[in-house]
Amino acid sequence: MKVDVYKRPDGEGLFSYLVLPHEKPLPEEVTNTDWQLHERDVDFERDGKRHFTLEAEDAFMQIGEKGYAITHLDQRSGDGAA
């Protein structure tokens, strides 16, 4: 699946990621935060690996349920470079 990846700082040096199917607009419920485009047109696969701090199967489940996937609080990245 091709996706666009957004990143935002969460404070204390932590970052969250939001993944949307490629070229879909940010959903209304997340537009009031400071998401910045991190990467566009990325291959996001069901390969059992982590992608941008997101577990692949969890991300696909989130995308199926609400149209996007977002990092869980306990999965945020501390270096900002996932």
Secondary structure by P-SEA (a helix, b strand, c coil): cbbbbbbbbccccbbbbbbccccccccccccccccccccccccccccccccccccaaaaaaaaacccccccccccccccccc
